[in-house]
Amino acid sequence: MIIDDQYYNIIIIGTGAGGGTLVHKLAPTGKKILVLERGNFLPPENKNLSDTEIFKRERYHAPEQWYDNAGEPFHPQTNYSVGGNTKIYSGALLRMRERDFEEVKHQEGISREWPLKYQDFEPYYTEAEKLYRVHGKQGDDPTEPYRSEDYPHPPVSHESQILSICDRISKQGLHPAHLPLGLQEKEVKTDAEVKGIVPALSYPNVTLKTDAKAVCLHTNPSGVEVKAVQVEIDGQSHLFFADIFVVACGAIKSAALLLRSANGSHPKGIGNSSDQVGRNFMKQQMTAVVQLTPTANSGLFQRTLYINDFYWGYGDYPYPMGHIQNSGGLFQDVIFAESPPILSILAKLLPGFGLRQLATRSIGWWLQTEDLPTPNNRVRAVGSKLYLDYTPNNAEAHDRLVYRWQDVLKAVDSNTSGTVFSRNIHPRGEVPIQVVAHQCGTCLFGSDPATSVLDLNCRTHDVDNLYVVDGSFFPSSSAVSPALTIMANALRVGEHLIERLG
Ligand SMILES: Cc1cc2nc3c(=O)[nH]c(=O)nc-3n(C[C@H](O)[C@H](O)[C@H](O)COP(=O)(O)OP(=O)(O)OC[C@H]3O[C@@H](n4cnc5c(N)ncnc54)[C@H](O)[C@@H]3O)c2cc1C
């Protein structure tokens, strides 16, 4: 074991939406900060943009195996690099709605109340939107929450075909809205590497170690504080010491790290006296719908549109159904993939079309529905194996959203009826468990140490100098994409840490 001779004020493990944003917030304090990241810098290339590369060819997916509750191995869709999953995300940066912070009744159960409310997060949403350069427009979506300031940048214009679909959707009484996007320039997303880690590294007090995988935390003999983190670098074990430790490895890997750090004082894992670490794992239900259109589009445009008209229910269905956004042009699938997943299925259904023609005659839509927290959906670490026990729930709400959206699209193009095709990413009874893009909820925050892992500052109830700052703290997932809430929370916790570090 190599003992590092430095002593840090704070060690942050992980550089994604949570960790990368927190490092940015703390860098100007002058405190001695060590950042540990198991991946390295990704080369900047267009392929970061392709859904096909991400979902089919698994270009950026970690070469490791996890296990489902039947013990079947699978390859998770997750990314280890500086910036974490924000390096491959789509940059849709939405706020949760005010009601998402309250207890909400769904058809299959309860979406948990958050211990802090929208107004507690609002200033940090505003700060996160500035940091990540969110482009958006307020006023179109009736579910939109209150904002203290307008978006920092104007919205990206819709591609002409999307604009025309917007008009026709509006005529159905719906409220299409500009999707808030974190953008550096027109086509380039902002992420936790570019907006978080890189600027933080200009401060001499911040050190980043890449290819440095944290394997466990060590406490003092009484277990009241973490003394060191054990890290694998180049096949060697190293120990790094600090006053404060922040775990920000993503909801699944943060829970695994706490569980794998079990010792005599913490026999069930560090921070796990409540037996809640790893439980209440959520990832939202997702479906991709492809719409064939009578006229062609460029196939290379941004995703710019979302629809929340069914977010809280529709007609006589009084339960939340979810969120819809367009996927962006599909032509990049043809450029980058040998076998584009959505388009190749379409090609079989419509053999008269070539792939290029299909790509420019199609519009993709992503539909996502909240899944509900339950203790048996959980991360377990057994020896070196990682298990993800997950049984999807809230399926009818999601199915209703899919069918309702197909009806909307059919009415948009009545002359193309029968050409709307739905590919369920998450069909009932057949769980593609490897899709963990929106993972959250494995270390709930709350005020009761018996039922939550973290306190309201995201510090573990059990260990005074240990924090978890990523998607783990979510008590419920909502149906909007999670990254902006993770970033905003990192800024909020950062403020607390600045005060604590003095
Ligand atoms: C394809 C895709 C598209 C997405 N699109 C959107 C979107 O448009 N909008 C949105 O809001 N969300 C989107 N998401 C989700 C979003 O990327 C995540 O919610 C967010 O990145 C999670 O932040 P995090 O800090 O919890 O974890 P991550 O961003 O996953 O960061 C965790 C970090 O910890 C590192 N790490 C893990 N284990 C260790 C270890 N043992 N030692 C050291 N380092 C470690 C990882 O390498 C990584 O850098 C998308 C995700 C994917 C995969």
The ligand as an SDF file (V2000), in Angstrom:
LIG
                    3D

 53 58  0  0  0  0  0  0  0  0999 V2000
  -26.9440    8.6370  -22.8220 C   0  0  0  0  0  0  0  0  0  0  0  0
  -27.3580    9.5280  -21.6930 C   0  0  0  0  0  0  0  0  0  0  0  0
  -28.1050   10.6670  -21.9640 C   0  0  0  0  0  0  0  0  0  0  0  0
  -28.5050   11.4960  -20.9020 C   0  0  0  0  0  0  0  0  0  0  0  0
  -29.1690   12.6510  -21.1840 N   0  0  0  0  0  0  0  0  0  0  0  0
  -29.5390   13.4780  -20.1600 C   0  0  0  0  0  0  0  0  0  0  0  0
  -30.1630   14.7270  -20.4120 C   0  0  0  0  0  0  0  0  0  0  0  0
  -30.3430   15.1420  -21.5570 O   0  0  0  0  0  0  0  0  0  0  0  0
  -30.5360   15.4850  -19.3440 N   0  0  0  0  0  0  0  0  0  0  0  0
  -30.3160   15.0820  -18.0520 C   0  0  0  0  0  0  0  0  0  0  0  0
  -30.7020   15.7900  -17.1200 O   0  0  0  0  0  0  0  0  0  0  0  0
  -29.6970   13.9110  -17.7920 N   0  0  0  0  0  0  0  0  0  0  0  0
  -29.2850   13.1190  -18.8020 C   0  0  0  0  0  0  0  0  0  0  0  0
  -28.6190   11.9600  -18.5360 N   0  0  0  0  0  0  0  0  0  0  0  0
  -28.3660   11.6210  -17.1220 C   0  0  0  0  0  0  0  0  0  0  0  0
  -27.1950   12.4260  -16.5560 C   0  0  0  0  0  0  0  0  0  0  0  0
  -26.0660   12.2700  -17.3610 O   0  0  0  0  0  0  0  0  0  0  0  0
  -26.9490   11.9190  -15.1430 C   0  0  0  0  0  0  0  0  0  0  0  0
  -28.1360   12.1140  -14.3870 O   0  0  0  0  0  0  0  0  0  0  0  0
  -25.8190   12.6460  -14.4180 C   0  0  0  0  0  0  0  0  0  0  0  0
  -24.6360   12.6690  -15.1670 O   0  0  0  0  0  0  0  0  0  0  0  0
  -25.5780   11.9430  -13.0770 C   0  0  0  0  0  0  0  0  0  0  0  0
  -24.6630   12.6950  -12.3300 O   0  0  0  0  0  0  0  0  0  0  0  0
  -23.8900   12.0100  -11.1140 P   0  0  0  0  0  0  0  0  0  0  0  0
  -22.9750   13.0220  -10.5630 O   0  0  0  0  0  0  0  0  0  0  0  0
  -24.8970   11.3600  -10.2450 O   0  0  0  0  0  0  0  0  0  0  0  0
  -23.0560   10.7980  -11.7660 O   0  0  0  0  0  0  0  0  0  0  0  0
  -22.1160   10.7230  -13.0510 P   0  0  0  0  0  0  0  0  0  0  0  0
  -22.3120   11.8700  -13.9640 O   0  0  0  0  0  0  0  0  0  0  0  0
  -22.3230    9.3440  -13.5970 O   0  0  0  0  0  0  0  0  0  0  0  0
  -20.6550   10.8360  -12.4330 O   0  0  0  0  0  0  0  0  0  0  0  0
  -20.0780    9.8430  -11.6310 C   0  0  0  0  0  0  0  0  0  0  0  0
  -18.5690    9.9530  -11.7480 C   0  0  0  0  0  0  0  0  0  0  0  0
  -17.9340    9.1200  -10.7950 O   0  0  0  0  0  0  0  0  0  0  0  0
  -16.8700    8.3990  -11.4160 C   0  0  0  0  0  0  0  0  0  0  0  0
  -16.6680    7.1930  -10.6210 N   0  0  0  0  0  0  0  0  0  0  0  0
  -17.5290    6.1450  -10.4720 C   0  0  0  0  0  0  0  0  0  0  0  0
  -17.0140    5.2500   -9.6240 N   0  0  0  0  0  0  0  0  0  0  0  0
  -15.8130    5.7280   -9.2190 C   0  0  0  0  0  0  0  0  0  0  0  0
  -14.8060    5.2490   -8.3400 C   0  0  0  0  0  0  0  0  0  0  0  0
  -14.9600    4.0810   -7.6900 N   0  0  0  0  0  0  0  0  0  0  0  0
  -13.6790    5.9900   -8.1580 N   0  0  0  0  0  0  0  0  0  0  0  0
  -13.5100    7.1780   -8.8040 C   0  0  0  0  0  0  0  0  0  0  0  0
  -14.4360    7.6800   -9.6600 N   0  0  0  0  0  0  0  0  0  0  0  0
  -15.5830    6.9630   -9.8510 C   0  0  0  0  0  0  0  0  0  0  0  0
  -17.3750    8.1730  -12.8230 C   0  0  0  0  0  0  0  0  0  0  0  0
  -16.3360    7.8720  -13.7250 O   0  0  0  0  0  0  0  0  0  0  0  0
  -18.0290    9.5310  -13.1140 C   0  0  0  0  0  0  0  0  0  0  0  0
  -17.0960   10.4810  -13.5500 O   0  0  0  0  0  0  0  0  0  0  0  0
  -28.1820   11.1370  -19.5630 C   0  0  0  0  0  0  0  0  0  0  0  0
  -27.4100    9.9980  -19.3060 C   0  0  0  0  0  0  0  0  0  0  0  0
  -26.9950    9.1970  -20.3510 C   0  0  0  0  0  0  0  0  0  0  0  0
  -26.1490    7.9830  -20.0500 C   0  0  0  0  0  0  0  0  0  0  0  0
  1  2  1  0
  2  3  1  0
  2 52  2  0
  3  4  2  0
  4  5  1  0
  4 50  1  0
  5  6  2  0
  6  7  1  0
  6 13  1  0
  7  8  2  0
  7  9  1  0
  9 10  1  0
 10 11  2  0
 10 12  1  0
 12 13  2  0
 13 14  1  0
 14 15  1  0
 14 50  1  0
 15 16  1  0
 16 17  1  0
 16 18  1  0
 18 19  1  0
 18 20  1  0
 20 21  1  0
 20 22  1  0
 22 23  1  0
 23 24  1  0
 24 25  2  0
 24 26  1  0
 24 27  1  0
 27 28  1  0
 28 29  2  0
 28 30  1  0
 28 31  1  0
 31 32  1  0
 32 33  1  0
 33 34  1  0
 33 48  1  0
 34 35  1  0
 35 36  1  0
 35 46  1  0
 36 37  1  0
 36 45  1  0
 37 38  2  0
 38 39  1  0
 39 40  1  0
 39 45  2  0
 40 41  1  0
 40 42  2  0
 42 43  1  0
 43 44  2  0
 44 45  1  0
 46 47  1  0
 46 48  1  0
 48 49  1  0
 50 51  2  0
 51 52  1  0
 52 53  1  0
M  END
$$$$
